[in-house]
Amino acid sequence: MPVHLPGETAAIVRQEAAAFAAQAASPAVREAFDRLAAAAAEGSVPDDLLALLGQLLQLTLTSGRIAARYGPREEQALGEVYRRTPPGRELEGQVAAVNAALAALEGLPLESLRLAAAGPGRFRLAVEAGGRRLVLDLGPTDATARSLELAI
């Protein structure tokens, strides 16, 4: 299902896709970003370009480029567009799975919270509550419930 882009959002996607096209070394990559820029200029991104749109938005949103160049309102609007792309829908699924794991601790007395670095840009959060221990892996592009342990 195509993603429709309102005026300012379409203009930003067009500009960013054109900038990526101009920097692409590969003719195939350049052509794909040119197609994305043209689609954005029309205000609608077709299904076959949604994964590329998601990749573009993932990179520009996580790098802070969108916030720095266009501001927080546009960053929020493009974040909403991102959630409608295949990578964005995958991330929403990960968030739902983590929230389902957290629900197992809901209403239990909190015993401890510990955050550890698991690598560059990756963190591990351990939550202990009511004799249960939930470990979450958090990174710049994903979130997963690593384990849920019950005290016996």
Helices and strands as residue ranges (DSSP letters): E 3-4, H 7-23, H 27-42, E 44-45, G 47-49, H 50-62, H 65-70, H 72-82, H 86-103, E 110-119, E 122-129, E 132-138, E 143-150
